[in-house]
Amino acid sequence: MPGDNAAPLSVGELAAKLKRVVETEFGHVRLRGEISGYKRVASGHAYLSLKDDGAVIDGVIWKGQVNMLPFQPQDGIEVIATGRITTYPGRSKYQIIIERMELAGEGALMALLEKLKAKLAGEGLFETTRKKRLPYLPRVIGVVTSPTGAVIRDIIHRLEDRCPSHVIVWPVKVQGEGSAAEVAAAIRGFDAIPPGGPVARPDLVIVARGGGSIEDLWSFNEEVVVRAIADCSIPIISAVGHETDTTLADYAADLRAPTPTAAAEMAVPVLADLRLTIASHGQRTEKCVRRYHERNRERLDALVRVIPKRDALLGPQRQRADDLGARLDRGLERRVTVSRGQLDRSAGALRPAVLERQLEGARDRLDRTWRLAQSLNPDALLDRGYVRVTARPGGETLVSGVAARAAGAVTLHFRDGAIDAKVERAGGKAYDRKPEPAQPDLF
């Protein structure tokens, strides 16, 4: 208006003044409302709205506070949020920066519990087919509990009374912020121990906590704990709270114990009873063996009575052996007699006079053969002035002039040596000497 001397504010200046006023006036507030539109983004921060019958306010939980929440926020759960009110100039709205969050009473807790129970049951985490049988006599027992409470002392004392066992305690917080993550990590840690390593792998795990309110036991209703129990390959006994207390961990475990002390009783048998059972089994085994031995002795005696006597069984065989022995003697005598006759006949054929005549006849035949061989030797005529002509090379004997002229070079064999010669043509006619007639066989 004319005369108005108020300086105009920029939008940013107004937003900053509003932000200071709101944060100064509402620096610390506690709001009760129902969660709506809960969403956790990739950065780790969570965004939601708190509403009641008349209004809605947006809320932000930074990453560090989200990890410290004692439960997992879900839509429809009534909570009490503690934080500070601030504005977001980029959208001209106010919101609450949530620093802590708790469930608004037992009704909200039960509603959240039933919702989570239905979800996990729908995935089959509570099915009886997933349950594993507990070992009868575990050598190593892992216990997930607080190291300072009475629970661990009760478990160890009960184990010592019944059957002393090797116990490994994984200390954890059993309530409050971060307790659910510690319990889940302990269960997964026991399951990750390799067999035969430096740390003994448990044959059985007990997850235990003393009694308390539903808020005190809430860590064992958390989804992270339930999934760790369901995924564990080692059998687990859940012993959380008193007999009337029930958590989702009880549904996921392979066996639920009403108390931690009862869990120790379920884990191992009574040593005295075990010894008595073993002794009883030993006595029964001894009786069975004795009865079996006696029964077999009676059966053997019965068989002995019906088995024929030794003489009755061996008599015919002995008689047969005697008969065969006699026949063998006669056969040997007959064989010796026959062989002696054959030897006599052969000895008569080998008399010296007969052998001498055979030797003289063989000597005569050998002499005749040698005389014939001497007469057929071609070099025998060389002593009488004859010459034997052979072709050169080759060495075959030449018996005609035609063959000598064809050979050209010849060798002349005399009585006292050989001379090489060359054949030249002559005017005369070749003379072919007829071979001498063969000598008659002197044999």
Secondary structure, DSSP 8 states (H G I E B T S, - for coil): -TT-------HHHHHHHHHHHHHHHTSSEEEEEEEEEEEE-TTS-EEEEEE-SS-EEEEEE-HHHHTT-SS---TT-EEEEEEEEEEETTTTEEEEEEEEEEESHHHHHHHHHHHHHHHHHHTTTT-GGG-----SS-SEEEEEE-SSSHHHHHHHHHHHHH---EEEEEE---SSTTHHHHHHHHHHHHHH--TTSSS---SEEEEEE----TTTTGGGGSHHHHHHHHH-SS-EEEEESSTT---HHHHHSSEE-SSHHHHHHHHS--HHHHHHHHHHHHHHHHHHHHHHHHHHHHHHHHHHHHS--HHHHHHHHHHHHHHHHHHHHHHHHHHHHHHHHHHHHHHHHT-HHHHHHHHHHHHHHHHHHHHHHHHT-GGGGGGGT--EEEETTT--B--BHHHHHHH-EEEEEETTEEEEEE----SS---B-----------
